[in-house]
Amino acid sequence: MIRPLIPFLSCFVGGILFGSALHKIFSPALLPIFLPLLTLTFGCCLAVCYTCFRLGFRRVSSALFLLIAFLTGSTRFLTANSIADDHIINLVSNELVTVAGYVDRPVEFSGFRRYVYLRVNWVEKGRKRYAVSGRIRISLSKPFWLSTSLPQIMYGDMLRARVYLKPPRTFVGGLDYQGYLRRQGICLVGNLYHERNFIRLDRTGGSPVLRWMYQLRTRILNVLDAYARRTRPYVQEEDRAIQILKAMTLGEKRGLPRAVRERFRQAGMYHFLVISGVHVGILVWGGHLLLQAFRIPLRLRSALLPLLLCAYAALTGFQFPVMRAVIMASIFSLSISCSRVSDSFYSLLFSVGVLLFLVPHALYDLSFQLTVAATASIVLFFRVFQQPQWENSIQHLPRVLRLGAMSVMATGAAMLGVAPLLLLHFGRLSLWSFVSNPLALPLISILLPLSLLTELFALLEPLCRDFLTPFLSVCVLCTRLLMGLCDLFPPVELEIPNLPGWLVIVYYVFLFSLLKISSKRPARI
């Protein structure tokens, strides 16, 4: 095989699905039996594949190579779902215990609740202390986190709590809630209503680098909150604008009102509230300009940029759309440092493979599905329009019309990619995207670079305090104009409830096959 990535990734995804089926059909006690068998089969296939390749049996070696990809996906999924003997679920279930561990991700905000994710080190049960592993989720009620004596909880903080732990509910609103938490490694949940059952210890845990990155994130959020507190008594819309800025640039949606989310969704602009490849592209452009000002050569600049992108991914909490864009941009930058040209579609496939290998459960995550479907559709759609008969007609347009046409084409391509998923999961789809997105393009082109630059100044606060206020004022003004644009579009939606899953699969196979064949563009290495 000359370009084996597509069949290899297809078999790898098939292996993940096969491993998921094994996990659902068989008892967890039987899963340790399948892992050694799969590992042994994997080793035998690898040895036979190498032997056939050396003997010249290329087709046999290619078939075995694809079988290895399938076994890799199955083994990786089952390994990610295996439970260690010292896991907390084997010791605790529906009982009151004392647990201690460190916070391994930023605290989540949902309505009047705060969710703390704890990686447990030990459990006290029946006057005995047991060393355990695993993760639990503790919900803090409103009276708890409103307490003035409660310190701010951050990543790496060591906590001790007296809490009643139980398995999560099976279904919530039709969602397999237990499976959703299980894919995050959470088998037990608990609730705390009073601070007397909660102690923060002096020690810290987790990665020091991640702790430092999350401290920078908290610093930026505190600067934005301070600006919102100064303006809140006078203009409430500025407070909402600050919350939108936090969602657009850092993925922080804790203070974003449900009404604002609904306004953006009905206008077909909800994707502006999600960090995507546009943010990463702006960072790549700004990083190149900054390093060029220090007279750093192009190859060295391209090799250093992935470090900047990884730092931004850490600031945003390693969300799947950001990680997908960071891996693609890193491949592009590293290819420049090696004097090569990267292929955008194969870079996308490589980023998908890396994410699925690191987190096999990402295959069932809606944000992962949406970012992959939208990006693949845009890349293949623009390959079709890069043919001479289409490209020449667009290049002759005036600059303003050309940008508008490109925005409409990108919006249409993205909608072709994500529409079935949105209908499958939500049963409705906004029809205003083709109109609202080109109109919002000038505002977004100003807002995103300026807001990212403002947050860079926020890291240097109070040295850059004089620069922050005017920059934040302009960002808030652009955000308020964007909210006003959302209000211009009444709720007009396409509703198709209970869309069959098999129909979505057939749609994607047909769409991407048609776009791939229509492009007729030779792949570049």
KOLMAR-812664 format. One record per residue (C-alpha): residue in one letter; x, y, z. Coordinates in steps of 0.25 Angstrom, whole numbers, padded with zeros to 4 digits, always signed. Each point is the difference from the previous one (the first is absolute). Example, Ala and Ser with C-alpha at 12.3 -4.5 7.8 and 13.67 -1.06 7.14 Angstrom:
// KOLMAR-812664
A+0049-0018+0031 S+0006+0014-0002 
This chain:
// KOLMAR-812664
M+0000+0000+0000 I+0006+0014-0004 R-0010+0008+0009 P-0004-0010+0011 L-0006+0011+0009 I-0014-0001-0004 P-0002-0015+0000 F+0009-0001+0013 L-0009+0010+0007 S-0013-0006-0005 C+0005-0014+0006 F+0005+0007+0013 V-0014+0007+0002 G-0007-0014-0003 G+0009-0006+0011 I-0005+0010+0010 L-0014-0003-0004 F+0003-0015+0002 G+0006+0003+0013 S-0012+0008+0004 A-0009-0011-0004 L+0008-0010+0008 H-0001+0009+0012 K-0015+0001-0001 I-0003-0015-0002 F+0010-0007+0009 S+0001+0002+0015 P+0011+0009+0005 A+0006-0012+0007 L+0002-0007-0013 L+0007+0012-0007 P+0014-0004+0006 I-0001-0013-0008 F-0002+0007-0013 L+0012+0010+0002 P+0011-0011+0000 L-0006-0007-0012 L-0001+0013-0008 T+0015+0003+0005 L+0005-0014-0005 T-0008+0001-0013 F+0006+0014-0002 G+0014-0005+0002 C-0001-0012-0009 C-0006+0009-0011 L+0011+0010+0001 A+0011-0011-0001 V-0007-0006-0012 C-0002+0013-0007 Y+0014+0004+0001 T+0004-0014-0005 C-0009+0001-0012 F+0005+0014-0003 R+0014-0005+0000 L-0004-0012-0009 G-0007+0009-0010 F-0014-0004+0003 R-0005+0015+0000 R-0015-0003-0001 V+0001-0009+0012 S+0008+0009+0008 S-0010+0011-0003 A-0012-0008+0004 L+0008-0004+0013 F+0003+0015+0002 L-0015+0004+0000 L-0003-0012+0009 I+0011+0006+0010 A-0007+0013-0001 F-0013-0006+0004 L+0006-0008+0011 T+0007+0013+0005 G-0014+0007+0001 S-0007-0011+0007 T+0012-0002+0010 R+0001+0015+0003 F-0015+0001+0003 L+0000-0012+0009 T+0013+0005+0007 A-0007+0014+0002 N-0012-0007+0006 S+0007-0010+0009 I-0001+0002+0015 A+0012-0002+0009 D-0001-0009+0012 D+0002+0012+0009 H-0011+0008-0006 I-0009+0007+0009 I-0013-0006-0006 N+0005-0014+0005 L+0000+0006+0014 V-0011+0010+0001 S-0015+0000-0004 N-0011+0008+0006 E+0006+0003+0013 L+0006+0012+0008 V+0015+0000+0000 T+0012+0010+0001 V+0008+0002-0013 A+0012+0007-0003 G+0007+0004-0013 Y+0003+0011-0009 V-0008+0008-0010 D+0004-0005-0014 R-0008+0010-0009 P-0006+0014+0002 V-0013+0002+0008 E-0012-0001-0009 F-0012+0009+0002 S-0014-0004-0004 G-0012+0009+0005 F+0001+0000+0016 R+0009-0012+0001 R+0016-0001-0001 Y+0006-0013-0004 V+0014-0004+0006 Y+0007-0011-0007 L+0009-0008+0010 R+0010-0010-0003 V+0000-0008+0013 N+0012-0005+0008 W-0006-0006+0012 V-0013-0003+0006 E-0004-0002+0015 K-0011-0010+0002 G-0003-0008+0013 R+0012+0007+0008 K+0010-0005-0011 R+0007+0007-0011 Y+0002-0006-0013 A+0009+0005-0012 V-0009+0001-0012 S+0000+0005-0014 G-0011+0006-0009 R-0008+0013-0002 I-0013+0005+0007 R-0008+0012-0002 I-0005+0008+0012 S-0011+0010-0002 L+0000+0013+0008 S-0014+0006+0003 K-0002+0015+0000 P+0001+0003+0015 F+0013-0008+0000 W+0007+0008-0011 L-0006+0014+0005 S+0008-0002+0013 T+0010+0012+0002 S+0009-0009+0008 L+0001-0011-0012 P+0013+0002-0007 Q+0001+0000-0015 I+0001-0014-0006 M+0011-0002-0011 Y+0006-0011-0007 G+0010-0008+0008 D-0006+0004+0014 M+0000-0012+0009 L-0014-0001+0007 R-0006-0009+0011 A-0015-0002+0000 R-0010-0008+0008 V-0010-0003-0011 Y-0011-0011-0003 L+0005-0006-0013 K-0010-0008-0010 P+0000-0004-0014 P-0006+0011-0009 R-0014+0000-0006 T-0001-0009-0012 F-0008+0009-0009 V-0003+0015+0000 G-0009+0006-0010 G+0002-0012-0010 L+0015+0001+0002 D+0009-0012+0005 Y+0005+0009+0011 Q+0007-0012+0007 G+0007-0004-0013 Y+0004+0015-0002 L+0007+0001+0013 R+0006-0014-0001 R+0007+0005-0013 Q+0006+0010+0009 G+0005-0010+0010 I-0011+0004+0010 C-0007-0011+0007 L-0005+0006+0013 V-0006+0014+0003 G-0003+0007+0013 N-0006+0013+0005 L+0005+0010+0010 Y-0010+0010+0007 H+0009+0006+0011 E+0015+0004+0001 R+0002-0007+0013 N+0001-0013-0008 F+0011+0006-0009 I+0015+0003+0003 R+0010+0005-0010 L+0014-0006+0004 D+0013+0007-0001 R+0006-0010-0010 T-0002+0001-0015 G-0001-0011-0011 G+0000-0001-0015 S+0009+0006-0010 P+0007+0012+0004 V+0000+0005-0015 L-0015-0001-0001 R-0002+0006+0014 W+0008+0012-0005 M-0008+0001-0013 Y-0013-0001+0008 Q+0005+0011+0009 L+0002+0009-0012 R-0014-0003-0005 T-0006+0004+0013 R+0008+0013+0000 I-0006+0003-0014 L-0014-0003+0005 N+0002+0009+0013 V+0004+0012-0009 L-0012-0002-0009 D-0009-0002+0013 A+0006+0013+0006 Y-0004+0008-0013 A-0014-0006+0001 R-0002+0004+0015 R+0004+0014-0004 T-0010+0002-0010 R-0011-0009+0005 P-0007+0011+0008 Y-0002+0008-0013 V-0001-0009-0012 Q-0005-0015+0002 E+0003-0003-0015 E+0015+0002+0003 D+0000-0011+0010 R-0007-0009-0010 A+0011+0004-0011 I+0011-0003+0010 Q-0006-0014+0002 I-0001-0002-0015 L+0015+0004-0001 K+0004-0010+0010 A-0008-0011-0007 M+0006+0004-0014 T+0014+0001+0004 L+0002-0010+0012 G-0012-0009-0001 E-0005+0005+0014 K-0015-0001-0001 R-0003+0000+0015 G-0006+0015+0000 L-0007-0001-0014 P-0015+0001+0002 R-0009-0010-0007 A-0007+0011-0007 V+0013+0005-0007 R+0003-0014-0004 E-0014-0002-0006 R+0001+0013-0008 F+0013-0004-0006 R-0005-0014-0003 Q-0013+0006-0007 A+0008+0009-0008 G+0009-0011-0005 M+0012+0006+0006 Y+0002-0009+0013 H+0014-0005-0006 F+0005+0013+0003 L-0001-0003+0015 V+0009-0012-0002 I+0015+0000-0002 S+0004-0005-0014 G+0010+0000-0010 V-0002+0015-0003 H+0006+0003+0014 V+0012-0009-0003 G+0002+0007-0013 I+0001+0013+0006 L+0010-0005+0010 V+0009-0005-0011 W-0001+0013-0008 G+0003+0008+0013 G+0011-0009+0004 H+0007+0000-0013 L-0001+0016+0000 L+0006+0000+0014 L+0011-0009-0002 Q+0003+0007-0013 A+0002+0013+0007 F+0012-0007+0008 R+0006-0004-0013 I-0002-0015+0002 P+0001-0008-0013 L-0012-0006-0006 R+0004-0015+0003 L+0002+0003+0015 R-0013+0008+0001 S-0007-0011-0006 A+0006-0010+0010 L-0003+0009+0012 L-0015+0003-0003 P-0005-0014+0004 L+0005+0004+0014 L-0009+0012+0000 L-0012-0008-0005 C+0002-0010+0010 A+0000+0011+0011 Y-0013+0006-0006 A-0006-0014+0000 A+0003-0002+0015 L-0006+0014+0003 T-0013-0004-0007 G-0001-0014+0008 F+0005-0009-0011 Q-0014+0000-0008 F-0001-0009-0012 P-0002+0011-0010 V+0012+0007+0005 M+0009-0012+0000 R-0005-0004-0014 A+0004+0014-0005 V+0013+0000+0008 I+0005-0013-0006 M-0004+0004-0014 A+0007+0014+0002 S+0012-0007+0006 I+0002-0009-0012 F-0001+0012-0009 S+0011+0007+0007 L+0009-0012+0002 S-0001-0003-0015 I+0004+0014-0003 S+0012-0002+0009 C+0003-0012-0008 S-0002+0007-0014 R-0012-0009-0003 V-0015+0003-0003 S-0010-0006+0009 D-0013-0005-0005 S-0012+0005+0008 F-0009-0012-0002 Y+0011-0010+0005 S+0004+0010+0011 L-0015-0001+0005 L+0000-0015-0001 F+0013-0001+0008 S-0005+0010+0010 V-0013-0009+0001 G+0009-0013+0002 V+0009+0007+0011 L-0012+0005+0008 L-0007-0014-0001 F+0012-0007+0004 L+0002+0009+0012 V-0015+0000+0004 P-0008-0011-0007 H-0013+0005+0006 A+0002+0013-0008 L-0007-0008-0011 Y-0013+0001+0007 D+0002+0015+0004 L-0009+0010-0007 S+0010+0011-0001 F+0010-0009-0006 Q-0010-0005-0010 L-0004+0014-0004 T+0014+0006-0002 V+0005-0012-0008 A-0013+0000-0009 A+0001+0015-0002 T+0015+0000-0003 A-0001-0011-0010 S-0012+0005-0007 I+0007+0014-0001 V+0013-0006-0005 L-0006-0009-0011 F-0010+0011-0004 F+0011+0010-0003 R+0008-0010-0007 V-0011-0001-0010 F-0001+0015-0002 Q+0016+0001-0001 Q-0002-0006-0014 P+0003+0010-0011 Q-0014+0002-0005 W-0005+0004+0014 E+0012+0007+0005 N+0001+0010-0011 S-0014+0004+0001 I+0002+0003+0015 Q+0013+0007-0002 H-0005+0010-0009 L-0010+0005+0010 P+0002+0013+0008 R+0007-0002+0013 V-0012+0002+0008 L-0009-0009-0008 R+0011-0010+0000 L+0001-0001+0015 G-0015-0001+0001 A-0001-0011-0010 M+0011-0007+0007 S-0008+0001+0013 V-0012-0005-0006 M+0007-0012-0006 A+0007-0003+0014 T-0013+0001+0007 G-0007-0009-0010 A+0011-0010+0000 A-0001+0000+0016 M-0015-0001+0000 L+0001-0012-0010 G+0009-0007+0010 V-0007+0003+0013 A-0014+0000-0003 P-0003-0015+0001 L+0007+0000+0014 L-0008+0012+0005 L-0013-0006-0005 L+0004-0014+0006 H+0003+0005+0014 F-0009+0012+0001 G-0011-0002-0011 R+0001+0015-0005 L+0009+0009-0008 S+0000+0015-0002 L-0002+0004-0015 W+0007+0014+0002 S+0014-0004-0001 F+0002+0004-0014 V-0005+0014+0002 S+0006+0003+0014 N+0014-0006-0001 P+0004+0010-0012 L-0006+0011+0007 A+0008-0003+0013 L+0013-0002-0007 P+0005+0014+0001 L-0003+0001+0015 I+0006-0014+0002 S+0012+0004-0008 I+0002+0012+0010 L-0004-0007+0013 L+0008-0012+0000 P+0014+0005-0002 L-0003+0012+0009 S-0006-0009+0011 L+0012-0009-0001 L+0010+0012+0001 T-0008+0005+0012 E+0002-0013+0007 L+0015+0001-0002 F+0000+0013+0006 A-0008-0005+0012 L+0011-0010+0003 L+0009+0012+0002 E-0009+0007+0009 P+0002+0010+0007 L+0012+0004-0009 C-0010+0001-0012 R-0012+0006+0008 D+0000+0012-0008 F-0002-0008-0013 L-0011-0009+0005 T-0011+0010+0002 P-0001+0005-0015 F+0002-0014-0006 L-0010-0006+0009 S-0010+0012-0003 V+0002-0003-0015 C-0002-0015+0002 V-0013+0002+0008 L-0005+0010-0011 C+0002-0011-0011 T-0006-0011+0009 R-0012+0009+0002 L-0002+0003-0015 L+0001-0016-0002 M-0011-0002+0010 G-0008+0011-0007 L+0002-0008-0013 C-0005-0012+0007 D-0013+0007+0004 L-0003+0003-0015 F-0003-0014-0003 P-0013-0006+0005 P+0000-0015+0004 V-0002-0008-0013 E+0004-0014+0001 L+0000-0013-0007 E-0005-0011+0009 I+0002-0015-0003 P-0002-0008+0013 N+0005-0014+0001 L+0009+0000-0012 P+0005-0015-0002 G+0015-0002+0003 W+0002-0009-0012 L-0005+0012-0009 V+0011+0009+0005 I+0011-0010-0003 V-0005-0002-0014 Y-0001+0015-0002 Y+0015+0002+0004 V+0005-0011-0008 F-0007+0006-0012 L+0004+0014+0003 F+0014-0002+0002 S+0002-0010-0011 L-0007+0010-0010 L+0009+0011+0005 K+0013-0008-0001 I-0004-0005-0014 S-0004+0014-0005 S+0013+0006+0005 K+0009-0008-0009 R+0012+0006+0006 P+0013-0008+0002 A+0004-0001+0014 R+0013+0007+0004 I+0010-0005+0009 
